[in-house]
Amino acid sequence: MTRNSRLNYLGAGISIFVNLILFVLKYWAGIVSNSVAMMADAWHTLSDSFTSGIVIAGTKLSSRKPDLKHPFGHGRYEQIAAIFIGVLLAVVAYEFIIDAITRLSAREKAVFGNLAIIVTIISIFTKEAMAQMSFYIARRTGNSSMKADAWHHRSDALSSIIVLVGISLQNKIWWIDAVLGIIVSLILAYAVFEIFKDTISKLIGEEIPEETKENVKQIITNLYGYDFEAHHFHIHNYGNHKELTFHIYVNPDLSVHDSHEIATKIQKEILKELNICTTIHIEPKGLVHNK
């Protein structure tokens, strides 16, 4: 098991444990207060446990080694897991909106007590800490589903802040609970948008980062004193496995064997320094491409 996989498993395991405890506390407070916003917030927290389970499954599947049918590995399971998380969040948001509108139509009022206040404050600090932890792990591992899980934690913390504001206004505005339920749902909807935008962009294919281009050129310069005018970069992201292709110009008088040796040496160094598999297309210097 790699260090990145261990980090993902650890983060997801902690998330499941903490969220189950918070769910029980929030739902209990929601029942006592007769608050749709608080019970919705509780289910939001419980859904975090489901998404963390998806993170574990996605990490496990994506860590499988390449095989004959999947020569580039299984890294895109991470993106698939992130999409599952997004779909789950979208369903939860829809259900919350329906419940809140029903409560608003019935003119039902919540009655918040000290229990609701204490549980909500605990939730805000705990969920933001979980978000920070998950974002950190996502940055270290590059795991899309872990980043999606972090957004889920962050949206839960924000929804708890909104519930806390509602508690302070309960005696002045009877409909505050139902409206807060709708606002919480809209926060969830925004989290879904962010998850889908990031994940779908990776699945479709993204432009190679300028930093990666410069790193490649620097590696070539370190090996040969100049970068062979490296150009025409393309990268294919398979989660924990990346495939890079680009062209270089070489002296047209070089033999095929010598050109091959240059390309092979560069490929090995890029794999060593950047952990990226590379295919290099050799072109004779001065070649003019036909349009």
C-alpha positions as CSV (number, residue, x, y, z in Angstrom):
1,M,0.0,0.0,0.0
2,T,1.4,3.4,-1.0
3,R,1.7,6.4,1.4
4,N,-1.0,8.3,-0.6
5,S,-3.4,5.4,-0.2
6,R,-2.7,5.2,3.5
7,L,-3.5,9.0,3.8
8,N,-6.7,8.6,1.9
9,Y,-7.8,5.6,4.0
10,L,-6.9,7.4,7.3
11,G,-8.8,10.6,6.3
12,A,-11.9,8.7,5.2
13,G,-11.9,6.5,8.3
14,I,-11.7,9.5,10.6
15,S,-14.5,11.1,8.6
16,I,-16.8,8.2,8.9
17,F,-16.3,7.9,12.7
18,V,-16.7,11.6,13.5
19,N,-19.7,12.1,11.1
20,L,-21.7,9.2,12.7
21,I,-21.3,10.8,16.1
22,L,-22.3,14.2,14.8
23,F,-25.3,12.7,13.0
24,V,-26.7,11.3,16.2
25,L,-26.2,14.5,18.1
26,K,-27.7,16.7,15.3
27,Y,-30.7,14.5,14.7
28,W,-31.5,14.2,18.4
29,A,-31.3,18.0,18.7
30,G,-33.5,18.4,15.5
31,I,-36.2,16.1,17.0
32,V,-36.2,18.0,20.3
33,S,-36.4,21.3,18.5
34,N,-38.8,20.1,15.7
35,S,-36.4,21.8,13.3
36,V,-36.4,20.7,9.6
37,A,-33.1,22.7,9.1
38,M,-31.4,20.9,11.9
39,M,-32.6,17.4,10.8
40,A,-31.6,18.2,7.2
41,D,-28.2,19.3,8.5
42,A,-28.0,15.9,10.4
43,W,-28.7,14.0,7.2
44,H,-26.2,16.2,5.4
45,T,-23.6,15.0,8.0
46,L,-24.6,11.4,7.6
47,S,-24.2,11.6,3.9
48,D,-20.6,12.6,4.6
49,S,-20.1,9.1,6.0
50,F,-21.4,7.6,2.8
51,T,-19.2,9.8,0.7
52,S,-16.1,8.9,2.8
53,G,-17.0,5.2,2.2
54,I,-17.0,6.0,-1.5
55,V,-13.6,7.6,-1.1
56,I,-12.3,4.4,0.5
57,A,-13.8,2.3,-2.3
58,G,-12.5,4.6,-5.0
59,T,-9.0,4.7,-3.5
60,K,-8.9,0.9,-3.3
61,L,-10.0,0.4,-6.9
62,S,-7.8,3.1,-8.3
63,S,-4.7,1.6,-6.6
64,R,-5.1,-1.7,-8.6
65,K,-2.2,-2.4,-10.9
66,P,-2.4,-2.1,-14.7
67,D,-3.6,-5.2,-16.5
68,L,-4.1,-6.3,-20.1
69,K,-7.5,-4.6,-20.4
70,H,-6.5,-1.5,-18.5
71,P,-2.8,-0.8,-19.5
72,F,-2.9,2.7,-18.0
73,G,-4.1,1.5,-14.6
74,H,-7.3,2.2,-12.7
75,G,-6.7,5.8,-11.4
76,R,-9.8,7.2,-13.0
77,Y,-11.9,5.3,-10.4
78,E,-11.1,8.4,-8.3
79,Q,-13.1,10.6,-10.7
80,I,-15.9,8.1,-10.9
81,A,-16.1,8.1,-7.1
82,A,-16.2,11.9,-7.0
83,I,-19.2,11.8,-9.5
84,F,-21.0,9.4,-7.2
85,I,-20.4,11.8,-4.3
86,G,-21.8,14.6,-6.4
87,V,-24.9,12.7,-7.3
88,L,-25.5,11.8,-3.7
89,L,-25.2,15.4,-2.7
90,A,-27.6,16.5,-5.4
91,V,-30.3,14.0,-4.2
92,V,-29.8,15.1,-0.6
93,A,-30.2,18.8,-1.6
94,Y,-33.4,18.1,-3.5
95,E,-35.0,16.3,-0.6
96,F,-34.1,19.1,1.8
97,I,-35.7,21.7,-0.5
98,I,-38.9,19.7,-0.7
99,D,-39.0,19.2,3.1
100,A,-38.4,22.9,3.7
101,I,-41.1,24.0,1.3
102,T,-43.6,21.6,2.9
103,R,-42.7,23.0,6.3
104,L,-43.1,26.6,5.0
105,S,-46.5,25.9,3.5
106,A,-47.7,24.3,6.8
107,R,-46.4,27.4,8.8
108,E,-44.6,25.1,11.2
109,K,-42.2,26.7,13.6
110,A,-39.1,25.2,15.2
111,V,-38.3,25.8,18.9
112,F,-34.5,25.7,19.5
113,G,-33.1,25.2,22.9
114,N,-29.6,25.1,24.5
115,L,-29.0,21.6,23.1
116,A,-29.4,22.8,19.6
117,I,-27.0,25.7,20.2
118,I,-24.3,23.5,21.7
119,V,-24.6,20.8,19.1
120,T,-24.5,23.3,16.2
121,I,-21.4,25.1,17.6
122,I,-19.6,21.7,18.0
123,S,-20.5,20.8,14.5
124,I,-19.2,24.0,13.0
125,F,-15.7,23.6,14.5
126,T,-15.5,19.9,13.9
127,K,-16.6,20.0,10.3
128,E,-14.3,22.8,9.4
129,A,-11.4,20.8,11.0
130,M,-12.4,17.8,8.9
131,A,-12.6,20.0,5.7
132,Q,-9.0,21.3,6.4
133,M,-7.8,17.7,6.9
134,S,-9.4,16.4,3.7
135,F,-8.2,19.4,1.6
136,Y,-4.6,18.8,3.0
137,I,-4.8,15.1,2.1
138,A,-6.2,15.9,-1.4
139,R,-3.3,18.3,-2.0
140,R,-0.8,15.7,-1.0
141,T,-2.3,12.8,-2.9
142,G,-4.1,14.5,-5.8
143,N,-7.2,12.4,-5.0
144,S,-10.3,14.0,-6.6
145,S,-12.8,12.1,-4.5
146,M,-11.0,13.3,-1.3
147,K,-11.3,16.9,-2.5
148,A,-15.0,16.3,-3.1
149,D,-15.3,14.9,0.4
150,A,-13.5,18.1,1.7
151,W,-16.1,20.3,0.0
152,H,-18.8,18.2,1.6
153,H,-17.3,18.8,5.0
154,R,-17.0,22.5,4.2
155,S,-20.6,22.8,3.1
156,D,-21.7,21.0,6.3
157,A,-19.9,23.6,8.4
158,L,-21.4,26.5,6.4
159,S,-24.9,25.0,6.8
160,S,-24.4,24.7,10.6
161,I,-23.4,28.4,10.7
162,I,-26.6,29.2,8.9
163,V,-28.6,27.1,11.4
164,L,-26.9,28.9,14.3
165,V,-28.0,32.3,12.8
166,G,-31.5,30.9,12.5
167,I,-31.5,29.9,16.2
168,S,-30.7,33.5,17.1
169,L,-33.7,34.8,15.1
170,Q,-36.2,32.1,16.1
171,N,-38.3,34.4,18.3
172,K,-38.5,37.2,15.7
173,I,-39.2,35.2,12.4
174,W,-41.5,32.2,12.5
175,W,-40.5,30.9,9.1
176,I,-36.7,31.1,9.6
177,D,-36.3,27.4,10.0
178,A,-37.9,26.5,6.7
179,V,-36.0,29.2,4.8
180,L,-32.7,28.0,6.4
181,G,-33.5,24.5,5.2
182,I,-33.7,25.9,1.6
183,I,-30.5,27.9,2.0
184,V,-28.7,24.7,3.3
185,S,-29.9,22.9,0.2
186,L,-28.6,25.6,-2.1
187,I,-25.2,25.4,-0.4
188,L,-25.2,21.7,-1.1
189,A,-26.2,22.4,-4.8
190,Y,-23.1,24.7,-5.1
191,A,-20.9,22.0,-3.7
192,V,-22.3,19.6,-6.3
193,F,-21.4,22.2,-9.0
194,E,-17.8,22.5,-7.8
195,I,-17.4,18.7,-7.6
196,F,-18.8,18.1,-11.1
197,K,-16.8,21.0,-12.7
198,D,-13.5,19.7,-11.4
199,T,-14.1,16.0,-12.0
200,I,-15.6,16.3,-15.5
201,S,-12.8,18.6,-16.6
202,K,-10.3,16.0,-15.6
203,L,-12.2,13.2,-17.4
204,I,-12.5,15.2,-20.6
205,G,-8.9,16.1,-20.6
206,E,-7.0,19.3,-19.5
207,E,-4.2,21.3,-20.9
208,I,-0.8,20.4,-19.4
209,P,0.2,22.9,-16.6
210,E,2.8,25.4,-17.6
211,E,4.8,24.4,-14.5
212,T,5.0,20.8,-15.8
213,K,6.2,22.1,-19.2
214,E,8.9,24.1,-17.6
215,N,10.0,21.2,-15.4
216,V,10.4,19.0,-18.4
217,K,12.4,21.6,-20.3
218,Q,14.6,22.1,-17.3
219,I,15.3,18.3,-17.0
220,I,16.3,18.3,-20.7
221,T,18.6,21.3,-20.2
222,N,20.2,19.6,-17.1
223,L,20.9,16.5,-19.2
224,Y,22.1,18.2,-22.5
225,G,22.7,21.9,-21.8
226,Y,19.6,23.0,-23.9
227,D,16.0,21.8,-24.2
228,F,16.0,20.6,-27.9
229,E,13.1,23.0,-28.4
230,A,10.6,20.7,-26.7
231,H,7.1,21.5,-28.0
232,H,3.6,20.1,-28.8
233,F,2.9,18.9,-25.3
234,H,-0.1,16.7,-24.5
235,I,-0.9,15.0,-21.2
236,H,-3.4,12.2,-20.3
237,N,-4.4,12.0,-16.7
238,Y,-5.3,8.6,-15.3
239,G,-5.4,9.6,-11.6
240,N,-2.3,8.3,-10.1
241,H,-0.8,7.6,-13.5
242,K,0.0,10.2,-16.1
243,E,1.1,9.8,-19.8
244,L,3.0,12.7,-21.4
245,T,3.8,13.1,-25.1
246,F,5.8,15.9,-26.7
247,H,8.1,16.6,-29.7
248,I,11.8,17.6,-29.7
249,Y,14.0,18.8,-32.6
250,V,17.4,17.1,-33.0
251,N,20.2,17.5,-35.5
252,P,19.1,15.9,-38.8
253,D,22.6,14.3,-39.1
254,L,22.1,12.2,-36.0
255,S,21.5,8.5,-36.6
256,V,18.2,6.8,-35.6
257,H,20.1,5.0,-32.9
258,D,21.6,8.2,-31.4
259,S,18.2,10.0,-31.5
260,H,16.6,7.0,-29.8
261,E,19.2,7.1,-27.0
262,I,18.5,10.8,-26.4
263,A,14.7,10.3,-26.2
264,T,15.1,7.2,-23.9
265,K,17.4,9.1,-21.5
266,I,15.0,12.0,-21.3
267,Q,12.1,9.7,-20.7
268,K,13.8,7.9,-17.9
269,E,14.8,11.1,-16.2
270,I,11.2,12.5,-16.4
271,L,9.9,9.3,-14.9
272,K,12.4,9.6,-12.1
273,E,11.9,13.3,-11.4
274,L,8.2,13.8,-12.1
275,N,6.8,10.3,-12.0
276,I,5.3,10.7,-15.5
277,C,5.5,8.2,-18.3
278,T,6.6,9.9,-21.5
279,T,6.6,9.2,-25.2
280,I,8.9,11.6,-27.2
281,H,8.5,12.2,-31.0
282,I,11.8,13.0,-32.7
283,E,11.8,15.6,-35.4
284,P,14.8,16.8,-37.5
285,K,15.7,20.4,-36.7
286,G,14.5,22.8,-39.4
287,L,11.5,20.6,-40.4
288,V,8.6,22.6,-41.7
289,H,5.2,21.0,-41.1
290,N,2.7,21.1,-43.9
291,K,-0.7,22.7,-42.9
